Amino acid sequence: MRKKKVCIVMSTHWSWVLGGAEYQVSLILDRLVSDDRLDITFLTRNVDTSFLPDGYTIKKIKSGGFFSRYTKAFDTKKLLSALEEIQPDIIYQRAGSAYTGICAWYAQKKNIPMVWHISHDMDVNPKIATQKPFFKLLEKKFLEYGIRHSSSIIAQTDMQAASLEKHYGRIANHIIRNFHPIPDTAINKGKMIKIVWVANFKPMKQPELFVRLAKELEDTIDARFVMIGRINNKYSKLLEDINSIKSLDFLGEQSQDQVNKIFSESHLLINTSKLEGFSNTFIQAWMRKVPVLTLTVDPDDIIKKHEIGICAGSYEKLKNAIVDLVGSNKSRIDMGNKGKHYAYSNHSMKNIDQILEILLQLLSARSSEL
């Protein structure tokens, strides 16, 4: 029997930039390539050409020209051409972009299923960025077409599912939590309190707030502050501030293994983002007994409900929460233990099996129609 062709479409492969969505897809691919019923192609715009895929094929989407740097809508012709060449039996598209709409249009035309997997709360929020509003509006309109015409939609949280229904009148077909491998190395907390922040430097992540926390708390608490993430030239002034704070270490971009090692040695994870999807760093931290302290983000009120950290709601309350937990070993350790129990129970690699089952069921349903 011919293998079923699965086409995974994302703008970026993790060999180019490793964000949360890219890492999740890398884990999914490891599972899919082990199934000998499937022939997998990863279709992407950005990939390290020296990367050698294992068990699947990578095809690069050629740029749609100068304006494609502002919106992926200009990649329409190139993406459709690539899909036509692959002739997939099913499309899995993760993260909201113009690619969502292009893939949904192609899938409808070819009468094949398409699964769209939400990655960020903004994916199902009709608001657009204020910078370059014309291009952002065009990108959003393509995305919204995809939202309305995808065969099946997977949300990460109940909040995303509610937003999807509120704004677009669609019911999420599935809610699947993000997943991570269970740690295979020992958790080793030192005496010196280590407070970590992990994200690529972007306005949405507000890294400047963590730098401000480190500066203001330097003489108040006995702790080391650690920042991990890719930085660009826009943050040169912030980097100067970082280097001027004695208690703050900036480690730059690190591998997943190194990030996990640092988590196993850390005591608190701080998140200063305006919005998230379901941050992978939360799961990595909880699995290693690290409470998560956030400025505003609490997906499905999990942090509050399970008592595995604190969602402060304001900068000053976040600052006070750090001081309180640094000063209370019992509270911090209790939260860490609860975090590990929650993450092991809800975010294990078993969740990937649900995604595989969705793909296989849709493929089977299509085969029965032919």
N, C-alpha and C positions, 0 to 999 in steps of 0.2 A: 504493500500500500504506500502511496506517495506521502511523504512527510508534509504536514501542514505548515504553510509559510506564515510566520509571525513577524510582523514589522514593528519594531519599537522606534518611536519618533520623539526625539528631544533636540533642542537647539544645541545642547552642549554635552559632550561625552566627558566622563570623569577624568580622563587623561589630560584634558584641557584645563578644567576647573572642577575641583571636588566640592560641591555644595551638598546640602542635605538630600535634594531630589536625585542628584546624580549618584550619590552613595546608595540610596534605596534601590535604584534601578540596577546598580552593579550587583546587589545581593539577589534581586529577582532573576537577573540573567544567569547567575551561578546555578539557580534552581532550574530554570527553563532549559539550559543546554544539557542538563543531565537527563532530560526526557527525550528519548530517541524517536518520539512521534513528531517532533517539532524541528523546523528549519528556521533559524533566527537571523534576521538582518537588523542591524542598528543603523538607523538613518539619522544623520546629525550634521549641523553646520560647522561646529567647532570640535576638532579632535587632533590630538598629537599624532602626526603621521608616522612616528616611530613606534607607536603602540601596536602590539601584536595581539589581536583578540584570540581567545581560546574557546573554540567550539561554536563561534558565530561569525558573521560577516559584518564589517563596517562599510557603509557607503556614505560619502560626503555629499551634502547638499551644497551645490555651488551658489555663490553669492548672487543675489538678484540685482546687483548694481549698487551705486553710491548710496541711494536712500535706504537700502536694506539695513544699514547701520542703525537707523532710527525705528524701523518696524519690520518685522519678519513677513509682513503682508507682501512685500516686494519679492519675496522668495517663492511666490505662488507657482509660477511656471516651472521653476527648477525642481521644487518639491513634487509637483504633480508628475513631472517627467520621470523623476527617480522612482516614485511609487508605481508608475506604469511599467517601468523596467523590471521591478521586483515582482509585481503581480501578487501581492500578499493575499492570504485567506482571512487575515484578521490584523487590525492595527491596535497597538497599545500606545497611547500618547500621554505623557506625564508632564504636568506643569502647564498653566494657562498661558497661551500665546496665540498669535495668528496661525501657528501650525495646527492648533486645535480645530479651527474652522476649516482650514484647507484639507486636513485629513478627514474630517466629518463629511465634507462635500464629496471627496473622492470615494469614501466608503459607501455613501448613498448611491452614487453613480454606478458603482460596481456591485452593489447589493452584497456587501460584506460587512461584518460587525466591526465596530470601533469602540474601544474602551478608553474613556478619558479618566485619568486619575488626578484629582485635585492635589496641589502641593502647598499652596499658600492661601491664607484667608482672603487675600486680595483677588485671587482667581475668581471668586464668586461674589465680589463686591463691584457694583457698577461704577464706582468712582474711578477717575483717571488722574494720572499725574499732571501737575500744572506745567511742568517743563515740556516744551514741544507738544502742545496739546493736540494739534492736528494729527501728528503721527501716532500719539498715544490713543486718540479716539479711533483711528483706523485699526490699530492693533486690537483694541477692545471690541470693536464691531466684529472683526473676524473671530475673536475668541467667543463672543456671545452667540454667533452662528453655530460654532462647534458645541457650545453648551446645550443649545436647543436641539441639535441634530445628532449627537453622539448616541450610539446604541445603548451604552451602559456607562454609568458614572460611579466612580468610587470616591468617597470622601474619607478624610482621615479622622474627622471628629464629628460629634453630633452638632456642634456649632456650625461647621461648614455645611452640613446637610440642611440645617435650618436656614442658613443664608442662601443656599442654592434654591430652596423652595420659595423663600420670601421674595427674592429678586428675579428669579427666572421661571418660577412655577414648575420646577422639576423635582421629582423625588429621587434622592440618591438611591441607586440600586443596591449599594453595599457601603458599609462603614468598616474600614479595616485600619487598625492602628499601625503606625510605623513599627519596625522590627529591627532588632540588633542581635548579633551572636552573644550568647552567654559568655562572660569573661572566662578566660582560661589561665589568667595569671592572678597572683595573690594581691589582695588589697593591703597596702602598706602605708598607713598614715604616720607621718613624722610628728614630732612635738610642735614644730613651728607651723602655725596655721597658714594654709595656702588657699588663697581666694582667686578663682580663675574665671576668665571671660573668654569665650571661644566663638568667633564668627569672622567672616570676611568683612572688611571695612566697607560699609555702605551707609548712606544717610538713614535708612530704615532701622539699622542696627544701633545707631547712636553710640559709637565707641567713645565719643568725647565724655559721656556721662560716667563711664567706668574710670576714665583717667581722672576726672574730677573727684570721684569717690576715693581713689587711691591717694590723691593729693591732700584731700581734706581729712582723711583718716590716718595719714602717715604717722602722726604724733599721738594718736588717740588709742590705737590698738596695736598689738604686737603680732604682725602678720605680713606675709609676702603676697603681693598682688601679681598675677600673671595674665598676660594677654597673648592670645594665639589667633592668627588669621592672616589672610592675604591683605596687603596694604597697597595703595596706589599713590601716585604723585599728589593727588588732591588732599592727601592727609599729611603732607610734609610738615606743616606747622604743628599738627597734633603729635607727630613723631618727635619733634623737638621737646614738646611738653612731657612726653613719655620718658624720654631719656634724661630729663631733669629731676625725675622723682626716684629717690633712692630705693624705695620699697617696691617699685614696679619693674617687672621684667617683661620685655617684649620679645617673644620667641618667633614671630613671623608665622608663615604657613608651615604646618606640620602634617605628617602622615597620620592616618587613622590610628595605627598602632601606637604612635608616639602620643597622640591626644589621649588615647585610652590609658596609657601608662601614667600620664600626668594626672588624669582623673583619679586613678587608683591611689595617688599620693595626696590628693586635694581634700579640702574640707567643705568648701562652698563653691557653687557655680552661680555667677551673677549674669542675668540677662537683662539688657537695657533696651531691647527692641520695642518699636511702636506696635508692630504686628508680627506674627509668625504663622506658620502652618501648624505642624507639630514638630517642634525642634528636635532633631536627632541628638543634640547635645544633652537635652533633658534626660533622654533614655540612657545614654552613655553614663551620665553622672549618677542617676539613680541606681543603675546596676552595680555601681562601685561605691554605694553608700554615701553619696554626696547630695545634700539638700540643694534645691534650686530656689534661688531668690530672684524674683522678676520685678520689673518696674510696673508692667501692666498686663503681661501675657499669662493666661491661665486656661489652656484649652479644656473645654468642658468642665471647668472648675475642679480639675483633677488635683491640682496642688493643694487647694483648700480642703477638698473632700477627703483626701487620703492623708493629709497632714505630712506632706513630703517636701515642704518648703514654705515659702511665703510669697504671695503676690501683694506687693506693697501698695500700689496705686499712686504713689508720688515719690519724688526723689528723696525728700526728707525722711519719709517712712522707710524707704529702702535702706538709706544710710543707717537709720536707727536699728533696723532689723539685723544688719551686718554686725553692729556693735553688740547687740544682745546675744546673737548666736556665737560670736567669737568668745564671749564671756561665759557661755553656758555649755560646757561639754555634754552634759546630760541631754539637753534639748536637741543639740546638734546630732548627737549619736542616735537618739531615738528617731529623729526625722530620717537620718541616713538608713537605718534598718528598715523603716517602713517603705522608703523609696525603693530599696532593693527588692522587697517582697512584691510591691506593686509592679515594678518593671518586669521581673521574672514571670509574673502571672499574666501580664497583658501585652508585652512587647517582644515576645520570643520569635524565633525564626519560623515557628509554626504558622504564623500569619501569612507567610508567602504561599503556603499551600492553598489558601483561600483564593489568591490571585490566579494561580495555576488552574484551579477548578473552574473559575469564571471563564477563563480563556477556552478551556476544553469544552465546557458546556455550550458556549456560543458557537464554537467550531462545529460541534455535533449537531446543534440546531440548524445551522446553515446547510450542513451536508444532507440532513433529512429533507430539506426543502428542495434540493436540486434533483 
